[in-house]
Amino acid sequence: MLVALAIVSIALMSALGAAGQGTNNVGELRSRLLATWVAENRLAEHRARADWLPLGLQRGTASEGGFEFNWLEEVIATPNAAFRRVDIRVFAPGEETHTLAHLAGFLVNAPGTAR
């Protein structure tokens, strides 16, 4: 009888550990989803305003879903002078080693647009 109880307790502990891991994964997925929205919002704002960003790095913060995120935008020249590539990386506050989201997009310098 004791052997059976030991086997059942080991199985229950394994199930509890798997459930705990699933809970941790949900939090990570939520952070990644919100960080992706931050990156998409940044790129959509630039496109909506028809921004022509200077080359280089820009940093800032954004709030999404009640959480604060840090973002880093790198604007890179392309072979076509009418386009610029924008790489947006989003991090948890205080971190710049663990990227939660990365988005690359392009901005167009349309002729006749005042900049």
C-alpha positions, 0 to 999 in steps of 0.5 A, a space after each residue: 500500500 505504501 508503494 502505491 501511495 508513493 507512486 501516486 504522490 510522485 505522479 501528482 508532484 509531476 502534474 503540479 510541476 507541469 501546471 506551474 510551468 504552464 502558468 509561467 509560460 502564460 506570463 511570458 507569452 502575455 509579455 511578448 504579445 504586449 511587446 509586439 503591440 508596442 513595436 507595431 504601434 511604433 511603426 504604424 505611428 511613423 507610417 501614419 505621420 509619414 515620418 522620415 526618421 534620421 539615421 541612428 538609434 532612438 530609445 523610449 518607453 511605452 505603456 501597453 496593457 498596464 505594463 511599461 516597456 522600453 523600446 529601441 529603434 534603429 533606422 538604417 539606410 537602404 540601397 534605395 534612397 527613398 526607403 529607410 529600414 526601421 528595426 524596433 526591439 522591445 524589452 522589459 523595463 530595466 532590461 536590454 538583453 532579453 528582447 521580448 519583440 523584434 519588428 523590422 519595417 520600412 518607411 518611404 520618403 514620398 516625393 512632394 512630401 514636406 519633411 
